Amino acid sequence: MMTLTEFNALPKEDAMAALYGCCHCQSWAKHVAERRPFANLEKLLTTANCFWTGVEEKEILEAFSGHARIGDIELLRSRYAGRATQEQGQVLQASEAVIQALYQLNKEYEAKNGFIFIVCASGKSAEEMLRLLQDRIDNPREVELQNGACEQGEITRLRIAKLIDG
């Protein structure tokens, strides 16, 4: 965590790395970092969102590649140790049956769409995520690409807000 003043003062490469930690898309991180300095957190969030809504499929898929599979509990634990409980919702508190259902349905989703199921899991129980996955599994790939991009935007907003202290 850093202040906005500290973020604004970072060398460009360091600012890009910090942003890349919020959204695994190099071009997005570069564009946002180049717009510094930001007067306040809301300006940073607005700029980040503006650039995110303009990305193309390859950039969306790049961002998706930075996520653990919902339901792949070992990967969640290894990649998000220390922040998985909050960022990944309550998946770590789920029953084994729900974890297995999430994992299996996510495998089907990924096979169908060519990318993993993306959801902003903050504050959602594993059962809620399973219902969302069930609701979205039959959508066309193009719809899911946009659904996932919208969810990625929410995830990024939360991560930036955690990165910047007030």
C-alpha positions in Angstrom: 0.0 0.0 0.0 1.2 3.5 -0.8 -0.1 7.0 -0.9 -1.3 8.6 -4.2 1.7 11.0 -3.9 4.1 8.1 -3.6 2.4 6.4 -6.6 2.6 9.5 -8.7 6.3 9.8 -7.9 7.2 6.3 -8.9 9.4 5.7 -11.9 7.2 4.7 -14.9 8.3 1.1 -14.8 7.5 0.8 -11.1 4.1 2.4 -11.6 3.4 0.0 -14.4 4.4 -2.9 -12.3 2.1 -1.8 -9.4 -0.8 -1.4 -11.9 0.0 -4.7 -13.5 -0.5 -6.2 -10.1 -4.0 -4.8 -10.2 -4.8 -5.9 -13.8 -2.5 -8.3 -15.7 -2.6 -6.2 -18.9 0.7 -4.6 -20.0 -0.8 -2.0 -22.4 -3.5 -1.0 -19.9 -0.9 -0.5 -17.1 1.3 1.5 -19.5 -1.5 3.8 -20.5 -2.6 4.4 -17.0 0.9 5.0 -15.7 1.5 7.5 -18.5 -1.4 9.6 -17.3 0.2 10.4 -13.9 0.1 12.5 -11.8 -3.5 11.9 -10.5 -5.1 14.6 -8.4 -7.0 12.0 -6.3 -7.9 8.4 -6.2 -11.2 8.9 -8.1 -9.3 10.4 -11.0 -7.0 7.3 -11.0 -10.0 5.0 -10.9 -11.8 6.9 -13.6 -8.7 6.8 -15.9 -8.1 3.1 -15.2 -11.7 2.3 -16.1 -11.6 4.5 -19.2 -8.6 2.7 -20.6 -10.0 -0.7 -19.6 -13.3 -0.2 -21.5 -11.2 0.5 -24.6 -9.2 -2.7 -24.6 -9.5 -5.4 -27.2 -9.9 -9.2 -26.8 -6.2 -10.0 -26.6 -5.8 -7.5 -23.7 -8.9 -8.9 -21.9 -7.5 -12.4 -22.3 -4.1 -11.2 -21.0 -5.8 -9.8 -17.9 -7.8 -13.0 -17.4 -4.6 -15.1 -17.5 -3.6 -13.5 -14.1 -6.4 -15.1 -12.3 -6.7 -18.4 -10.4 -9.6 -20.6 -11.4 -12.6 -20.3 -9.1 -12.8 -23.7 -7.3 -9.2 -24.7 -7.9 -8.4 -24.4 -4.2 -4.7 -25.3 -4.4 -4.0 -22.7 -7.0 -6.1 -20.1 -5.1 -4.0 -20.9 -2.0 -0.7 -20.7 -3.8 -1.3 -17.6 -5.9 -3.4 -15.5 -3.4 -2.0 -16.4 0.0 -2.9 -13.7 2.4 -5.5 -12.0 0.3 -7.5 -14.9 -1.1 -10.1 -14.9 1.6 -11.2 -11.3 0.9 -10.5 -11.0 -2.8 -11.8 -14.5 -3.7 -14.9 -14.0 -1.6 -15.6 -16.9 0.8 -14.5 -19.7 -1.5 -12.0 -20.9 1.1 -14.9 -21.5 3.5 -16.9 -23.6 1.1 -17.8 -27.3 1.4 -15.8 -29.8 -0.6 -18.9 -30.5 -2.7 -19.2 -26.8 -3.7 -15.5 -26.6 -4.4 -15.7 -29.6 -6.6 -18.8 -28.3 -8.4 -17.0 -24.9 -9.0 -13.9 -26.7 -10.3 -15.8 -29.0 -12.6 -18.2 -26.3 -14.0 -15.2 -23.9 -14.5 -13.4 -26.6 -16.5 -16.5 -26.9 -18.7 -16.7 -23.1 -19.0 -13.0 -22.8 -20.0 -13.3 -25.6 -22.5 -16.3 -23.9 -24.1 -15.0 -20.3 -24.1 -11.2 -20.7 -24.1 -10.8 -18.7 -20.9 -11.6 -19.1 -17.3 -14.7 -17.9 -15.5 -14.1 -14.4 -14.2 -16.2 -13.0 -11.4 -15.6 -10.2 -8.8 -15.9 -12.6 -5.9 -15.5 -10.0 -3.2 -18.3 -10.5 -0.6 -19.8 -13.5 -2.4 -20.0 -16.9 -1.0 -18.9 -20.0 -2.9 -22.5 -20.9 -3.4 -23.3 -17.5 -4.9 -20.3 -17.9 -7.3 -21.5 -21.4 -8.3 -25.0 -19.9 -9.1 -23.4 -17.2 -11.2 -21.3 -19.7 -13.0 -24.4 -21.9 -13.6 -26.3 -18.8 -14.9 -23.5 -17.8 -17.3 -22.3 -21.2 -18.6 -24.7 -21.3 -21.5 -24.0 -17.7 -22.7 -22.2 -17.3 -26.1 -18.5 -16.7 -25.9 -18.8 -13.1 -27.0 -21.2 -12.4 -24.2 -18.9 -14.0 -21.7 -15.9 -12.1 -22.9 -17.8 -8.9 -22.1 -19.2 -10.2 -18.9 -15.7 -11.2 -17.8 -14.3 -7.9 -18.9 -16.9 -6.1 -16.8 -16.0 -8.3 -13.8 -12.3 -7.6 -14.4 -13.0 -3.9 -14.3 -14.6 -4.3 -10.8 -11.7 -6.5 -9.6 -9.2 -3.9 -10.8 -11.1 -1.1 -9.1 -10.9 -3.0 -5.8 -7.2 -3.8 -6.2 -6.3 -0.2 -7.0 -8.3 1.0 -4.0 -6.2 -1.4 -1.9 -3.0 -0.3 -3.5 -3.5 3.4 -2.9 -4.0 4.5 0.7 -6.7 7.3 0.6 
